[in-house]
Amino acid sequence: MTIFSRCEADTREAGAALGKRCRPGTVIALSGDLGAGKTAFVRGLAEALGCRGRVTSPTFTIVNEYPGELPLFHFDMYRLSGSDDLFEIGWEDYLERGGVCAVEWSELVPDAFPPDTVRVAIVKTGGDTREITVTFPGGEDS
């Protein structure tokens, strides 16, 4: 499924649309360049999951937890050196907690994801426009 975003609000709406489909245990692997809109996408996701509070990039904390109707665990792999670092901070425990795990810079830890991971690629196409491609496990579409 491909979504074209003209502004940050569109990117948040795309995240919210995916959030409405999430279930306990959903894992979302986000990829995209710096400034592509990964955190904006997660803001929309958080809104749809009923999470309250300000959603910020967990670049320095590695993971931010947002309680809600369905909890959100928001990871940023940018500062990790690989999957071993992710497992050291309790990745497997987060997967078992029944929330949604959204992982920015997922391409840095490709071997850490379960087979049913939802993939989201955000590409800057000029100015504020983005192309957001969501790939569901098993080839499921919209």
C-alpha positions as CSV (number, residue, x, y, z in Angstrom):
1,M,0.0,0.0,0.0
2,T,1.4,3.4,-1.0
3,I,0.3,6.7,0.5
4,F,1.4,10.1,-0.7
5,S,1.9,12.7,2.0
6,R,1.9,16.4,1.2
7,C,2.6,17.6,4.8
8,E,3.3,16.4,8.3
9,A,-0.4,16.1,9.1
10,D,-0.8,13.7,6.2
11,T,2.1,11.6,7.5
12,R,0.4,11.5,11.0
13,E,-2.9,10.5,9.4
14,A,-1.1,7.6,7.6
15,G,0.3,6.5,11.0
16,A,-3.2,6.7,12.5
17,A,-4.7,4.6,9.7
18,L,-2.1,1.9,10.4
19,G,-2.7,2.2,14.2
20,K,-6.4,1.4,13.7
21,R,-5.3,-2.0,12.3
22,C,-2.8,-2.8,15.1
23,R,-3.4,-5.6,17.5
24,P,-1.5,-6.6,20.7
25,G,2.0,-7.8,19.6
26,T,2.1,-5.8,16.3
27,V,5.6,-4.9,15.3
28,I,6.2,-2.1,12.8
29,A,9.7,-1.6,11.2
30,L,10.1,2.0,10.0
31,S,12.8,3.0,7.6
32,G,13.7,6.4,6.0
33,D,16.3,9.0,5.9
34,L,16.9,11.6,8.7
35,G,13.9,14.0,8.6
36,A,11.7,11.7,6.5
37,G,8.9,11.7,9.0
38,K,9.2,8.5,10.9
39,T,8.4,10.2,14.3
40,A,5.5,12.1,12.8
41,F,4.2,8.7,11.5
42,V,4.5,7.3,15.0
43,R,2.7,10.3,16.5
44,G,-0.4,9.3,14.4
45,L,0.1,5.7,15.3
46,A,0.1,6.7,19.0
47,E,-3.1,8.7,18.6
48,A,-4.9,5.8,17.1
49,L,-3.8,3.5,19.9
50,G,-5.2,5.9,22.5
51,C,-1.8,6.9,23.8
52,R,-1.7,10.3,25.5
53,G,1.3,12.6,26.0
54,R,3.9,14.0,23.7
55,V,5.5,11.6,21.3
56,T,9.2,12.3,20.7
57,S,12.0,10.5,19.0
58,P,13.8,8.1,21.4
59,T,17.2,8.7,19.7
60,F,19.0,9.1,23.0
61,T,16.8,7.0,25.2
62,I,16.5,4.1,22.7
63,V,12.9,3.4,23.7
64,N,10.0,5.5,24.8
65,E,6.9,3.8,26.3
66,Y,3.5,5.3,25.9
67,P,0.6,3.8,27.9
68,G,-2.8,3.7,26.2
69,E,-5.6,1.5,25.2
70,L,-2.9,-0.5,23.4
71,P,0.6,0.5,24.8
72,L,3.2,1.7,22.3
73,F,6.9,0.9,22.6
74,H,8.7,3.4,20.3
75,F,12.3,2.4,19.5
76,D,15.1,4.2,17.7
77,M,18.0,2.1,16.5
78,Y,20.1,5.0,15.2
79,R,22.6,4.9,18.0
80,L,22.8,1.1,18.4
81,S,25.7,-0.9,16.8
82,G,23.5,-3.9,15.9
83,S,20.9,-6.4,16.9
84,D,22.9,-7.6,20.0
85,D,22.5,-4.1,21.5
86,L,18.7,-4.3,21.0
87,F,18.5,-7.7,22.6
88,E,20.6,-6.5,25.6
89,I,17.9,-3.8,26.3
90,G,15.2,-6.4,26.5
91,W,13.7,-6.5,23.0
92,E,12.3,-10.0,23.5
93,D,10.5,-8.8,26.7
94,Y,8.9,-5.9,24.8
95,L,7.7,-8.3,22.1
96,E,5.9,-10.3,24.8
97,R,4.3,-7.4,26.6
98,G,1.2,-7.2,24.3
99,G,1.7,-3.7,23.0
100,V,2.7,-2.3,19.7
101,C,6.5,-2.0,18.9
102,A,7.4,0.7,16.4
103,V,11.0,0.7,15.4
104,E,12.7,3.7,13.7
105,W,15.9,2.9,11.7
106,S,14.9,-0.7,11.5
107,E,17.3,-1.3,8.7
108,L,20.1,-1.2,11.2
109,V,18.8,-4.4,13.0
110,P,17.2,-6.4,10.1
111,D,17.6,-9.8,11.9
112,A,15.7,-8.8,15.0
113,F,12.2,-8.8,13.6
114,P,9.6,-11.5,13.7
115,P,8.2,-12.8,10.4
116,D,4.9,-11.0,10.8
117,T,6.5,-7.5,11.0
118,V,4.7,-4.7,9.2
119,R,7.2,-2.7,7.1
120,V,6.9,1.1,6.6
121,A,9.3,2.9,4.3
122,I,9.1,6.7,4.1
123,V,10.9,8.5,1.3
124,K,11.2,12.2,0.8
125,T,10.1,13.1,-2.7
126,G,10.8,16.9,-2.5
127,G,9.9,19.7,-0.1
128,D,7.4,18.4,2.4
129,T,6.1,15.6,0.2
130,R,6.7,11.9,1.1
131,E,5.9,8.5,-0.3
132,I,4.9,6.1,2.4
133,T,4.9,2.4,1.5
134,V,3.4,0.0,4.0
135,T,4.1,-3.7,3.4
136,F,2.0,-6.2,5.4
137,P,3.2,-9.7,6.2
138,G,2.0,-12.3,3.7
139,G,1.4,-9.7,1.0
140,E,-1.8,-8.5,2.6
141,D,-2.8,-5.1,1.2
142,S,-4.8,-2.1,2.3
